[in-house]
Amino acid sequence: MFVGRVTGNLVATVKIPEHEGRKLMLVRRTDRSGEVYGPVYVALDGACAGIGDYVLFTLEGGAARMLTDGAISNSAIAGALDRLPDYTE
């Protein structure tokens, strides 16, 4: 699991049946200060996240399938964060 930030959404005119009715969000990892870095990932939204939200997401297919009721995906958003974790604790 990684902490990331939703940077946008993806619109698909044609989806596989398992993805119908699900949002595809663009997510980038964040560092300890909340700055985004690295590649952009397409993740199935399992937490009703919106653009700009900090989220907990996975890049492992088995965990993503469990989070999205069996929909085929390599990445999924597991939850939205109210604030970034305090790494000093």
Gaussian input, Z-matrix of N, CA and C with variables (Angstrom, degrees):
# hf/3-21g

backbone

0 1
 N
 C     1     B1
 C     2     B2     1     A1
 N     3     B3     2     A2     1     D1
 C     4     B4     3     A3     2     D2
 C     5     B5     4     A4     3     D3
 N     6     B6     5     A5     4     D4
 C     7     B7     6     A6     5     D5
 C     8     B8     7     A7     6     D6
 N     9     B9     8     A8     7     D7
 C    10    B10     9     A9     8     D8
 C    11    B11    10    A10     9     D9
 N    12    B12    11    A11    10    D10
 C    13    B13    12    A12    11    D11
 C    14    B14    13    A13    12    D12
 N    15    B15    14    A14    13    D13
 C    16    B16    15    A15    14    D14
 C    17    B17    16    A16    15    D15
 N    18    B18    17    A17    16    D16
 C    19    B19    18    A18    17    D17
 C    20    B20    19    A19    18    D18
 N    21    B21    20    A20    19    D19
 C    22    B22    21    A21    20    D20
 C    23    B23    22    A22    21    D21
 N    24    B24    23    A23    22    D22
 C    25    B25    24    A24    23    D23
 C    26    B26    25    A25    24    D24
 N    27    B27    26    A26    25    D25
 C    28    B28    27    A27    26    D26
 C    29    B29    28    A28    27    D27
 N    30    B30    29    A29    28    D28
 C    31    B31    30    A30    29    D29
 C    32    B32    31    A31    30    D30
 N    33    B33    32    A32    31    D31
 C    34    B34    33    A33    32    D32
 C    35    B35    34    A34    33    D33
 N    36    B36    35    A35    34    D34
 C    37    B37    36    A36    35    D35
 C    38    B38    37    A37    36    D36
 N    39    B39    38    A38    37    D37
 C    40    B40    39    A39    38    D38
 C    41    B41    40    A40    39    D39
 N    42    B42    41    A41    40    D40
 C    43    B43    42    A42    41    D41
 C    44    B44    43    A43    42    D42
 N    45    B45    44    A44    43    D43
 C    46    B46    45    A45    44    D44
 C    47    B47    46    A46    45    D45
 N    48    B48    47    A47    46    D46
 C    49    B49    48    A48    47    D47
 C    50    B50    49    A49    48    D48
 N    51    B51    50    A50    49    D49
 C    52    B52    51    A51    50    D50
 C    53    B53    52    A52    51    D51
 N    54    B54    53    A53    52    D52
 C    55    B55    54    A54    53    D53
 C    56    B56    55    A55    54    D54
 N    57    B57    56    A56    55    D55
 C    58    B58    57    A57    56    D56
 C    59    B59    58    A58    57    D57
 N    60    B60    59    A59    58    D58
 C    61    B61    60    A60    59    D59
 C    62    B62    61    A61    60    D60
 N    63    B63    62    A62    61    D61
 C    64    B64    63    A63    62    D62
 C    65    B65    64    A64    63    D63
 N    66    B66    65    A65    64    D64
 C    67    B67    66    A66    65    D65
 C    68    B68    67    A67    66    D66
 N    69    B69    68    A68    67    D67
 C    70    B70    69    A69    68    D68
 C    71    B71    70    A70    69    D69
 N    72    B72    71    A71    70    D70
 C    73    B73    72    A72    71    D71
 C    74    B74    73    A73    72    D72
 N    75    B75    74    A74    73    D73
 C    76    B76    75    A75    74    D74
 C    77    B77    76    A76    75    D75
 N    78    B78    77    A77    76    D76
 C    79    B79    78    A78    77    D77
 C    80    B80    79    A79    78    D78
 N    81    B81    80    A80    79    D79
 C    82    B82    81    A81    80    D80
 C    83    B83    82    A82    81    D81
 N    84    B84    83    A83    82    D82
 C    85    B85    84    A84    83    D83
 C    86    B86    85    A85    84    D84
 N    87    B87    86    A86    85    D85
 C    88    B88    87    A87    86    D86
 C    89    B89    88    A88    87    D87
 N    90    B90    89    A89    88    D88
 C    91    B91    90    A90    89    D89
 C    92    B92    91    A91    90    D90
 N    93    B93    92    A92    91    D91
 C    94    B94    93    A93    92    D92
 C    95    B95    94    A94    93    D93
 N    96    B96    95    A95    94    D94
 C    97    B97    96    A96    95    D95
 C    98    B98    97    A97    96    D96
 N    99    B99    98    A98    97    D97
 C   100   B100    99    A99    98    D98
 C   101   B101   100   A100    99    D99
 N   102   B102   101   A101   100   D100
 C   103   B103   102   A102   101   D101
 C   104   B104   103   A103   102   D102
 N   105   B105   104   A104   103   D103
 C   106   B106   105   A105   104   D104
 C   107   B107   106   A106   105   D105
 N   108   B108   107   A107   106   D106
 C   109   B109   108   A108   107   D107
 C   110   B110   109   A109   108   D108
 N   111   B111   110   A110   109   D109
 C   112   B112   111   A111   110   D110
 C   113   B113   112   A112   111   D111
 N   114   B114   113   A113   112   D112
 C   115   B115   114   A114   113   D113
 C   116   B116   115   A115   114   D114
 N   117   B117   116   A116   115   D115
 C   118   B118   117   A117   116   D116
 C   119   B119   118   A118   117   D117
 N   120   B120   119   A119   118   D118
 C   121   B121   120   A120   119   D119
 C   122   B122   121   A121   120   D120
 N   123   B123   122   A122   121   D121
 C   124   B124   123   A123   122   D122
 C   125   B125   124   A124   123   D123
 N   126   B126   125   A125   124   D124
 C   127   B127   126   A126   125   D125
 C   128   B128   127   A127   126   D126
 N   129   B129   128   A128   127   D127
 C   130   B130   129   A129   128   D128
 C   131   B131   130   A130   129   D129
 N   132   B132   131   A131   130   D130
 C   133   B133   132   A132   131   D131
 C   134   B134   133   A133   132   D132
 N   135   B135   134   A134   133   D133
 C   136   B136   135   A135   134   D134
 C   137   B137   136   A136   135   D135
 N   138   B138   137   A137   136   D136
 C   139   B139   138   A138   137   D137
 C   140   B140   139   A139   138   D138
 N   141   B141   140   A140   139   D139
 C   142   B142   141   A141   140   D140
 C   143   B143   142   A142   141   D141
 N   144   B144   143   A143   142   D142
 C   145   B145   144   A144   143   D143
 C   146   B146   145   A145   144   D144
 N   147   B147   146   A146   145   D145
 C   148   B148   147   A147   146   D146
 C   149   B149   148   A148   147   D147
 N   150   B150   149   A149   148   D148
 C   151   B151   150   A150   149   D149
 C   152   B152   151   A151   150   D150
 N   153   B153   152   A152   151   D151
 C   154   B154   153   A153   152   D152
 C   155   B155   154   A154   153   D153
 N   156   B156   155   A155   154   D154
 C   157   B157   156   A156   155   D155
 C   158   B158   157   A157   156   D156
 N   159   B159   158   A158   157   D157
 C   160   B160   159   A159   158   D158
 C   161   B161   160   A160   159   D159
 N   162   B162   161   A161   160   D160
 C   163   B163   162   A162   161   D161
 C   164   B164   163   A163   162   D162
 N   165   B165   164   A164   163   D163
 C   166   B166   165   A165   164   D164
 C   167   B167   166   A166   165   D165
 N   168   B168   167   A167   166   D166
 C   169   B169   168   A168   167   D167
 C   170   B170   169   A169   168   D168
 N   171   B171   170   A170   169   D169
 C   172   B172   171   A171   170   D170
 C   173   B173   172   A172   171   D171
 N   174   B174   173   A173   172   D172
 C   175   B175   174   A174   173   D173
 C   176   B176   175   A175   174   D174
 N   177   B177   176   A176   175   D175
 C   178   B178   177   A177   176   D176
 C   179   B179   178   A178   177   D177
 N   180   B180   179   A179   178   D178
 C   181   B181   180   A180   179   D179
 C   182   B182   181   A181   180   D180
 N   183   B183   182   A182   181   D181
 C   184   B184   183   A183   182   D182
 C   185   B185   184   A184   183   D183
 N   186   B186   185   A185   184   D184
 C   187   B187   186   A186   185   D185
 C   188   B188   187   A187   186   D186
 N   189   B189   188   A188   187   D187
 C   190   B190   189   A189   188   D188
 C   191   B191   190   A190   189   D189
 N   192   B192   191   A191   190   D190
 C   193   B193   192   A192   191   D191
 C   194   B194   193   A193   192   D192
 N   195   B195   194   A194   193   D193
 C   196   B196   195   A195   194   D194
 C   197   B197   196   A196   195   D195
 N   198   B198   197   A197   196   D196
 C   199   B199   198   A198   197   D197
 C   200   B200   199   A199   198   D198
 N   201   B201   200   A200   199   D199
 C   202   B202   201   A201   200   D200
 C   203   B203   202   A202   201   D201
 N   204   B204   203   A203   202   D202
 C   205   B205   204   A204   203   D203
 C   206   B206   205   A205   204   D204
 N   207   B207   206   A206   205   D205
 C   208   B208   207   A207   206   D206
 C   209   B209   208   A208   207   D207
 N   210   B210   209   A209   208   D208
 C   211   B211   210   A210   209   D209
 C   212   B212   211   A211   210   D210
 N   213   B213   212   A212   211   D211
 C   214   B214   213   A213   212   D212
 C   215   B215   214   A214   213   D213
 N   216   B216   215   A215   214   D214
 C   217   B217   216   A216   215   D215
 C   218   B218   217   A217   216   D216
 N   219   B219   218   A218   217   D217
 C   220   B220   219   A219   218   D218
 C   221   B221   220   A220   219   D219
 N   222   B222   221   A221   220   D220
 C   223   B223   222   A222   221   D221
 C   224   B224   223   A223   222   D222
 N   225   B225   224   A224   223   D223
 C   226   B226   225   A225   224   D224
 C   227   B227   226   A226   225   D225
 N   228   B228   227   A227   226   D226
 C   229   B229   228   A228   227   D227
 C   230   B230   229   A229   228   D228
 N   231   B231   230   A230   229   D229
 C   232   B232   231   A231   230   D230
 C   233   B233   232   A232   231   D231
 N   234   B234   233   A233   232   D232
 C   235   B235   234   A234   233   D233
 C   236   B236   235   A235   234   D234
 N   237   B237   236   A236   235   D235
 C   238   B238   237   A237   236   D236
 C   239   B239   238   A238   237   D237
 N   240   B240   239   A239   238   D238
 C   241   B241   240   A240   239   D239
 C   242   B242   241   A241   240   D240
 N   243   B243   242   A242   241   D241
 C   244   B244   243   A243   242   D242
 C   245   B245   244   A244   243   D243
 N   246   B246   245   A245   244   D244
 C   247   B247   246   A246   245   D245
 C   248   B248   247   A247   246   D246
 N   249   B249   248   A248   247   D247
 C   250   B250   249   A249   248   D248
 C   251   B251   250   A250   249   D249
 N   252   B252   251   A251   250   D250
 C   253   B253   252   A252   251   D251
 C   254   B254   253   A253   252   D252
 N   255   B255   254   A254   253   D253
 C   256   B256   255   A255   254   D254
 C   257   B257   256   A256   255   D255
 N   258   B258   257   A257   256   D256
 C   259   B259   258   A258   257   D257
 C   260   B260   259   A259   258   D258
 N   261   B261   260   A260   259   D259
 C   262   B262   261   A261   260   D260
 C   263   B263   262   A262   261   D261
 N   264   B264   263   A263   262   D262
 C   265   B265   264   A264   263   D263
 C   266   B266   265   A265   264   D264

   B1=1.4418
   B2=1.5230
   B3=1.3152
   B4=1.4539
   B5=1.5249
   B6=1.3200
   B7=1.4545
   B8=1.5142
   B9=1.3194
   B10=1.4557
   B11=1.5150
   B12=1.3101
   B13=1.4657
   B14=1.5189
   B15=1.3184
   B16=1.4623
   B17=1.5219
   B18=1.3282
   B19=1.4592
   B20=1.5231
   B21=1.3173
   B22=1.4609
   B23=1.5096
   B24=1.3204
   B25=1.4569
   B26=1.5233
   B27=1.3043
   B28=1.4542
   B29=1.5182
   B30=1.3058
   B31=1.4592
   B32=1.5196
   B33=1.3136
   B34=1.4636
   B35=1.5250
   B36=1.3121
   B37=1.4587
   B38=1.5237
   B39=1.3299
   B40=1.4573
   B41=1.5241
   B42=1.3240
   B43=1.4556
   B44=1.5176
   B45=1.3293
   B46=1.4627
   B47=1.5257
   B48=1.3131
   B49=1.4649
   B50=1.5339
   B51=1.3385
   B52=1.4593
   B53=1.5270
   B54=1.3239
   B55=1.4672
   B56=1.5223
   B57=1.3190
   B58=1.4678
   B59=1.5268
   B60=1.3170
   B61=1.4511
   B62=1.5175
   B63=1.3248
   B64=1.4648
   B65=1.5240
   B66=1.3437
   B67=1.4545
   B68=1.5197
   B69=1.3197
   B70=1.4556
   B71=1.5221
   B72=1.3271
   B73=1.4543
   B74=1.5257
   B75=1.3260
   B76=1.4627
   B77=1.5200
   B78=1.3417
   B79=1.4593
   B80=1.5211
   B81=1.3422
   B82=1.4642
   B83=1.5215
   B84=1.3224
   B85=1.4636
   B86=1.5219
   B87=1.3363
   B88=1.4593
   B89=1.5178
   B90=1.3364
   B91=1.4561
   B92=1.5326
   B93=1.3180
   B94=1.4704
   B95=1.5180
   B96=1.3288
   B97=1.4625
   B98=1.5276
   B99=1.3254
   B100=1.4580
   B101=1.5171
   B102=1.3398
   B103=1.4696
   B104=1.5279
   B105=1.3331
   B106=1.4623
   B107=1.5232
   B108=1.3287
   B109=1.4645
   B110=1.5237
   B111=1.3139
   B112=1.4512
   B113=1.5155
   B114=1.3382
   B115=1.4616
   B116=1.5289
   B117=1.3052
   B118=1.4628
   B119=1.5304
   B120=1.3229
   B121=1.4577
   B122=1.5280
   B123=1.3232
   B124=1.4597
   B125=1.5217
   B126=1.3336
   B127=1.4606
   B128=1.5240
   B129=1.3240
   B130=1.4623
   B131=1.5183
   B132=1.3026
   B133=1.4610
   B134=1.5191
   B135=1.3289
   B136=1.4484
   B137=1.5204
   B138=1.3476
   B139=1.4628
   B140=1.5197
   B141=1.3271
   B142=1.4690
   B143=1.5215
   B144=1.3197
   B145=1.4562
   B146=1.5227
   B147=1.3151
   B148=1.4561
   B149=1.5142
   B150=1.3103
   B151=1.4562
   B152=1.5279
   B153=1.3339
   B154=1.4538
   B155=1.5086
   B156=1.3342
   B157=1.4657
   B158=1.5271
   B159=1.3295
   B160=1.4566
   B161=1.5183
   B162=1.3366
   B163=1.4597
   B164=1.5218
   B165=1.3052
   B166=1.4486
   B167=1.5164
   B168=1.3536
   B169=1.4567
   B170=1.5199
   B171=1.3107
   B172=1.4527
   B173=1.5200
   B174=1.3262
   B175=1.4658
   B176=1.5201
   B177=1.2989
   B178=1.4580
   B179=1.5155
   B180=1.3134
   B181=1.4582
   B182=1.5131
   B183=1.3383
   B184=1.4600
   B185=1.5232
   B186=1.3229
   B187=1.4652
   B188=1.5184
   B189=1.3268
   B190=1.4631
   B191=1.5244
   B192=1.3151
   B193=1.4738
   B194=1.5186
   B195=1.3299
   B196=1.4688
   B197=1.5280
   B198=1.3195
   B199=1.4655
   B200=1.5220
   B201=1.3219
   B202=1.4698
   B203=1.5223
   B204=1.3086
   B205=1.4710
   B206=1.5197
   B207=1.3216
   B208=1.4484
   B209=1.5123
   B210=1.3321
   B211=1.4640
   B212=1.5322
   B213=1.3138
   B214=1.4515
   B215=1.5184
   B216=1.3416
   B217=1.4522
   B218=1.5157
   B219=1.3218
   B220=1.4612
   B221=1.5155
   B222=1.3198
   B223=1.4589
   B224=1.5217
   B225=1.3356
   B226=1.4604
   B227=1.5238
   B228=1.3182
   B229=1.4553
   B230=1.5201
   B231=1.3418
   B232=1.4591
   B233=1.5189
   B234=1.3193
   B235=1.4483
   B236=1.5112
   B237=1.3222
   B238=1.4554
   B239=1.5241
   B240=1.3221
   B241=1.4618
   B242=1.5264
   B243=1.3212
   B244=1.4614
   B245=1.5242
   B246=1.3271
   B247=1.4636
   B248=1.5203
   B249=1.3139
   B250=1.4525
   B251=1.5328
   B252=1.3153
   B253=1.4702
   B254=1.5264
   B255=1.3280
   B256=1.4543
   B257=1.5291
   B258=1.3269
   B259=1.4593
   B260=1.5231
   B261=1.3297
   B262=1.4606
   B263=1.5151
   B264=1.3232
   B265=1.4733
   B266=1.5039
   A1=108.81
   A2=114.76
   A3=121.75
   A4=109.22
   A5=115.54
   A6=121.07
   A7=106.80
   A8=116.62
   A9=121.02
   A10=110.94
   A11=114.05
   A12=120.69
   A13=108.58
   A14=116.42
   A15=121.55
   A16=107.50
   A17=116.11
   A18=120.85
   A19=112.91
   A20=117.46
   A21=120.24
   A22=110.66
   A23=115.13
   A24=119.29
   A25=108.57
   A26=115.20
   A27=122.01
   A28=107.86
   A29=116.44
   A30=121.34
   A31=108.20
   A32=116.17
   A33=122.11
   A34=108.61
   A35=116.48
   A36=119.37
   A37=111.89
   A38=116.34
   A39=121.25
   A40=107.53
   A41=116.67
   A42=121.95
   A43=109.24
   A44=115.49
   A45=118.28
   A46=107.15
   A47=118.36
   A48=120.56
   A49=114.26
   A50=118.95
   A51=121.67
   A52=112.56
   A53=117.24
   A54=120.76
   A55=113.10
   A56=117.95
   A57=121.03
   A58=109.91
   A59=117.00
   A60=122.19
   A61=114.75
   A62=117.82
   A63=121.76
   A64=109.61
   A65=115.62
   A66=120.71
   A67=110.15
   A68=115.67
   A69=122.57
   A70=107.43
   A71=117.08
   A72=121.97
   A73=110.46
   A74=115.76
   A75=122.22
   A76=107.66
   A77=116.50
   A78=122.05
   A79=109.67
   A80=115.58
   A81=121.64
   A82=108.43
   A83=116.36
   A84=120.96
   A85=110.37
   A86=116.28
   A87=121.10
   A88=110.15
   A89=114.80
   A90=119.19
   A91=108.79
   A92=116.72
   A93=120.65
   A94=113.51
   A95=117.11
   A96=119.60
   A97=112.25
   A98=117.43
   A99=121.14
   A100=114.39
   A101=117.32
   A102=120.95
   A103=109.74
   A104=116.31
   A105=120.64
   A106=109.94
   A107=115.77
   A108=121.26
   A109=108.72
   A110=115.01
   A111=120.59
   A112=113.79
   A113=115.08
   A114=120.45
   A115=112.77
   A116=114.62
   A117=121.96
   A118=107.50
   A119=116.53
   A120=122.28
   A121=109.46
   A122=115.96
   A123=121.51
   A124=106.27
   A125=115.84
   A126=120.78
   A127=110.41
   A128=115.82
   A129=120.37
   A130=107.96
   A131=116.70
   A132=121.33
   A133=110.22
   A134=115.79
   A135=121.02
   A136=112.13
   A137=117.09
   A138=120.14
   A139=113.69
   A140=118.18
   A141=121.86
   A142=111.95
   A143=116.97
   A144=122.46
   A145=110.46
   A146=115.57
   A147=121.27
   A148=110.48
   A149=116.28
   A150=121.56
   A151=108.63
   A152=115.54
   A153=122.20
   A154=114.30
   A155=118.11
   A156=121.04
   A157=110.95
   A158=114.68
   A159=120.48
   A160=107.08
   A161=116.39
   A162=120.72
   A163=110.75
   A164=114.45
   A165=123.01
   A166=105.67
   A167=116.87
   A168=118.77
   A169=110.79
   A170=114.91
   A171=121.72
   A172=110.27
   A173=115.07
   A174=121.66
   A175=110.36
   A176=116.90
   A177=122.73
   A178=108.44
   A179=117.13
   A180=122.27
   A181=115.59
   A182=118.49
   A183=121.10
   A184=111.59
   A185=116.90
   A186=120.51
   A187=110.65
   A188=117.61
   A189=121.02
   A190=110.73
   A191=117.35
   A192=120.32
   A193=111.50
   A194=116.89
   A195=120.05
   A196=110.98
   A197=117.34
   A198=121.62
   A199=112.70
   A200=117.31
   A201=121.26
   A202=111.99
   A203=117.39
   A204=122.65
   A205=113.23
   A206=116.53
   A207=120.78
   A208=116.41
   A209=118.56
   A210=120.23
   A211=108.92
   A212=116.62
   A213=121.54
   A214=109.84
   A215=115.71
   A216=120.92
   A217=109.27
   A218=116.73
   A219=121.20
   A220=111.82
   A221=117.69
   A222=119.80
   A223=109.78
   A224=114.44
   A225=120.37
   A226=109.50
   A227=115.45
   A228=121.79
   A229=107.78
   A230=115.37
   A231=120.52
   A232=112.41
   A233=117.51
   A234=119.73
   A235=111.62
   A236=115.92
   A237=122.08
   A238=108.37
   A239=116.77
   A240=122.12
   A241=110.01
   A242=116.84
   A243=121.18
   A244=110.71
   A245=115.31
   A246=120.97
   A247=107.90
   A248=115.95
   A249=120.01
   A250=110.38
   A251=117.73
   A252=119.80
   A253=110.13
   A254=116.05
   A255=121.86
   A256=107.31
   A257=116.20
   A258=120.58
   A259=112.97
   A260=118.36
   A261=120.40
   A262=112.45
   A263=118.05
   A264=120.66
   A265=111.42
   D1=146.02
   D2=-179.17
   D3=-132.65
   D4=154.52
   D5=171.03
   D6=-93.47
   D7=132.06
   D8=-178.47
   D9=-145.18
   D10=-179.55
   D11=178.05
   D12=-129.53
   D13=135.45
   D14=177.67
   D15=-75.31
   D16=121.93
   D17=-177.29
   D18=-106.13
   D19=-8.83
   D20=179.54
   D21=175.12
   D22=-176.53
   D23=175.59
   D24=-126.71
   D25=164.50
   D26=-177.99
   D27=-119.63
   D28=129.96
   D29=179.04
   D30=-104.72
   D31=126.14
   D32=178.80
   D33=-121.41
   D34=125.73
   D35=179.26
   D36=-77.78
   D37=-25.78
   D38=177.91
   D39=-128.99
   D40=129.23
   D41=178.89
   D42=-129.29
   D43=158.20
   D44=171.38
   D45=-69.43
   D46=154.92
   D47=-175.15
   D48=-54.01
   D49=-35.04
   D50=-178.63
   D51=-67.55
   D52=-20.54
   D53=-178.34
   D54=-97.28
   D55=-5.78
   D56=179.17
   D57=-58.30
   D58=131.79
   D59=178.15
   D60=79.82
   D61=6.09
   D62=179.60
   D63=-111.62
   D64=146.02
   D65=178.44
   D66=-85.67
   D67=140.10
   D68=171.78
   D69=-106.03
   D70=120.25
   D71=-175.93
   D72=-114.60
   D73=148.98
   D74=175.53
   D75=-94.91
   D76=124.64
   D77=-174.52
   D78=-128.24
   D79=139.93
   D80=172.91
   D81=-125.58
   D82=145.75
   D83=177.81
   D84=-66.07
   D85=155.85
   D86=177.62
   D87=-121.75
   D88=152.26
   D89=173.93
   D90=-88.70
   D91=-172.83
   D92=-175.48
   D93=-65.07
   D94=-23.67
   D95=179.90
   D96=-91.27
   D97=-3.87
   D98=179.00
   D99=96.40
   D100=1.77
   D101=178.12
   D102=-77.90
   D103=135.83
   D104=-179.98
   D105=-79.06
   D106=150.80
   D107=177.37
   D108=-154.91
   D109=166.26
   D110=174.31
   D111=78.73
   D112=-170.53
   D113=-176.21
   D114=-71.53
   D115=164.61
   D116=175.92
   D117=-93.32
   D118=132.67
   D119=177.91
   D120=-111.54
   D121=144.80
   D122=173.17
   D123=-96.98
   D124=121.03
   D125=-176.18
   D126=-127.01
   D127=139.60
   D128=172.08
   D129=-71.36
   D130=134.06
   D131=-177.12
   D132=-86.84
   D133=115.01
   D134=176.56
   D135=-109.00
   D136=11.04
   D137=-173.79
   D138=-135.76
   D139=13.51
   D140=-179.06
   D141=55.65
   D142=43.39
   D143=-179.83
   D144=-78.90
   D145=158.16
   D146=178.20
   D147=-126.49
   D148=170.49
   D149=-179.75
   D150=-61.57
   D151=131.98
   D152=-179.38
   D153=94.58
   D154=-11.78
   D155=-179.66
   D156=-75.06
   D157=144.47
   D158=168.90
   D159=-84.58
   D160=135.35
   D161=-174.71
   D162=-135.94
   D163=162.28
   D164=170.07
   D165=-104.43
   D166=122.67
   D167=-177.38
   D168=-136.50
   D169=160.02
   D170=-178.42
   D171=-117.20
   D172=150.49
   D173=176.41
   D174=-118.40
   D175=26.94
   D176=-178.92
   D177=-119.89
   D178=125.74
   D179=-172.73
   D180=-58.61
   D181=-41.12
   D182=-178.88
   D183=-64.44
   D184=-44.04
   D185=178.04
   D186=-67.08
   D187=-39.02
   D188=179.22
   D189=-62.41
   D190=-39.89
   D191=178.76
   D192=-65.12
   D193=-37.62
   D194=178.30
   D195=-66.92
   D196=-34.63
   D197=-178.64
   D198=-75.18
   D199=-23.73
   D200=-174.10
   D201=-116.60
   D202=29.05
   D203=176.60
   D204=54.94
   D205=41.83
   D206=174.29
   D207=88.81
   D208=0.44
   D209=177.73
   D210=-67.98
   D211=136.11
   D212=-177.34
   D213=-71.07
   D214=122.32
   D215=-179.44
   D216=-164.83
   D217=149.00
   D218=173.89
   D219=-90.41
   D220=-19.86
   D221=-179.84
   D222=-143.22
   D223=148.15
   D224=-179.56
   D225=-151.77
   D226=150.46
   D227=175.73
   D228=-87.50
   D229=123.30
   D230=-177.14
   D231=-90.50
   D232=-30.46
   D233=-178.40
   D234=-171.92
   D235=156.45
   D236=176.09
   D237=-95.05
   D238=141.34
   D239=-178.89
   D240=-101.07
   D241=136.48
   D242=175.96
   D243=-70.63
   D244=-34.65
   D245=178.61
   D246=-153.81
   D247=165.33
   D248=177.39
   D249=-71.17
   D250=147.91
   D251=177.84
   D252=-62.50
   D253=147.88
   D254=175.76
   D255=-88.00
   D256=104.65
   D257=-174.97
   D258=-77.90
   D259=-3.01
   D260=-178.68
   D261=-86.77
   D262=-11.29
   D263=-178.35
   D264=-72.43

